[in-house]
Amino acid sequence: MSHTALRNVNAVPLTERRSNSAKKRVMKVVLSGPNDENLDLHRNADDYLQPTLAPRPAIALNVEMEVPTEPGLAELEYIVSDDLKDLADVDTQVMTLLERLDSKEWLVVCEALTHTRQLSIYHADLLIPILGAVVALVIKSVKNPRSALCKTALMTSTDMFKAYQDQLLDLLDPLLLQLLLKSSQDKRFVCEEAERTLIGMTTSISPQPMLQKLQPYVSHRNPRVRAKAAMCMYNSVSRLGLDGIKQYGMEPLIQLAAAQLNDRLPEAREAARKLVLDLHTAYCKCSPDAQPMTDFEAANLDFKQTDPWEQFCLNKLSPITAQAVLRVTCIAT
């Protein structure tokens, strides 16, 4: 019965079906980016059309769809930060930004997110009074299941990290969780964009407070979240330098790294391994006990001296964990 009804609908020419919808308009969506994203947008556009039994194409570059919305032309593009231009009417865009970011029309939200990126790049000071509200609405879009909206919000987050850096620390916790979750999901182009945002975050925010924010997630119950957090932790420690490592403390850092060496996912184990090697190098450079002995000192030793790094690991870690750390450094040397 439903198949017969569907066949009868398809028998009506598409032009006649469109002509019966006086309150609808044709909106052209400009699609760009990887094929998966275009397919996602094509499916969203196709939902507005009358049912059809014809197979959908994998990629649509110019899709005309009938939507019950206001007149105008909607365009969606993914533009890299370097290609974003300044806004023409800055004051109006700022005054209406929060309302547009909270719109029920996802294309309106995407446009507002792009304007947020432009404001962050060219007029960062203007968003400071409403920064908390903007971040909250950006997080809302990051959590949205619509892939195009989510990716645009992730790109917005990256530009905001570059613009505001440590000013986002007090607002970071809910956003950090979403970034770790999005970078751990199966949809590749969203995952890759979230990974780029995490790199932008660890590059822009000071490493010491960033490590404190990451600590709860290196023991998260989700193994993929743990792996992404371990990578972020390594990126932040690599920015500390010798003085920063000494100030933060070698002990908490080696404990964080050692906890990931036996993780389920190789991504987490590799990040932990690289971190252990960096900490070993830093320890050898900054610890007086780790300095090489002179020939005179070596000749006058009447007992075998314990390796300072080995002794440090045995003192600060459990025996099994210490052996795992020492295996990493022994293989490297």
Protein Blocks (a to p, Z undefined) as FASTA:
>chain_A
ZZmmmmmmmmpcfklmmmmmmmbccdddddedjfklmmmmmmmmmmmpccdfbdcdfbdf
bdcddddddedddddddddfklpccdfblmlmmmmmmmmmmpcblklmmmmmmmmmmmmm
mmmmlmmmmmmmmmmmmmmmmmpmblklmmmmmmmmmmmmmmnmmmmmmmmmmmmmmmmm
mmmmmblklmmmmmmmmmmmmmmpcfklmmmmmmmmmmcfblklmmmmmmmmmmmmmmno
mmlmmmnopklmmmmmmmmmmgfblklmmmmmmmmmmmmmmmmmmmmklpccdfklmmmp
cbdcddfklmmmmmmpcfklmmmmmmmmmmmZZ
